[in-house]
Structures are given as C-alpha cells and as structure tokens.
C-alpha cells in the first residue's frame, strides 16, 4: 500500500480535528472548500470515521485515526538537531 493523493487528502482532513476537544466538530463548506477536501470528507464518512458527509464529529474509530494521523505528522515534522 502507498500514500495515494486520496489518502493524503483524508489525512489532511483528520489533521484538522482538535483532539483537545472532541466535542468540537468540523464543517467542510461545499461552496468554498477544495473539491479534494469535499471528496476526502465524504470518504471518511463512508468509512465510518466521521459522523457527517460534510464533517461533523469524529467517531470512536475516527478519533483513533485522527490521533495516529496527527502523531505521524508530529514525528515527521521533527527536524534533526545539528
């Protein structure tokens, strides 16, 4: 398995969720959001990771996925000390 543009778009949506407040949802506005973000959000909903096709809240599985996605971003963003 490799990181397809579709998976990267889904990871980007998961990275938008505020993990410090799981009662805070996300809304992807279909009139202003990029088509890739709209499609990624729908796929995340279809996979059972978020509660609405246009965002909503993380499900239990979605929370796990968002935590792992954000952790991966943190790990990869660390620069090596000189």
KACORFEN-V987919 format. One line per field, one symbol per residue. ss: DSSP state (2 for helix, 1 for strand, 0 for the rest). A space follows every 50 residues. Layout:
BEGIN
ss = ???
END
This chain:
BEGIN
ss = 00002222222222220000000001100000002222222222220001 11001111022222222222222222200000
END
